[in-house]
Amino acid sequence: MQFARDLDPSLADQFVGMYVNHHTQDGGDIVPLAAQKLLDLGYEAGLIPHKTIIEVLR
């Protein structure tokens, strides 16, 4: 609730329930691969000035 900006607790609980679930807690190996692909495409298109490598901390 520290970051809820005076949001009603029941509404904050509903909001968190929409975005914090088993998919967001552990997306498996495909999420870092997808993020790397997106960064690679951005670099290749000239949108990102430096090649960026994803590092996953577990």
NORVENZI-V840089 format. One record per helix or strand. SS is the DSSP state (H for helix, E for strand). FROM is the first residue (numbers start at 1). LEN is the number of residues. If there is no record, write none. Layout:
SS	FROM	LEN
SS	FROM	LEN
This chain:
H	9	11
H	22	4
H	29	16
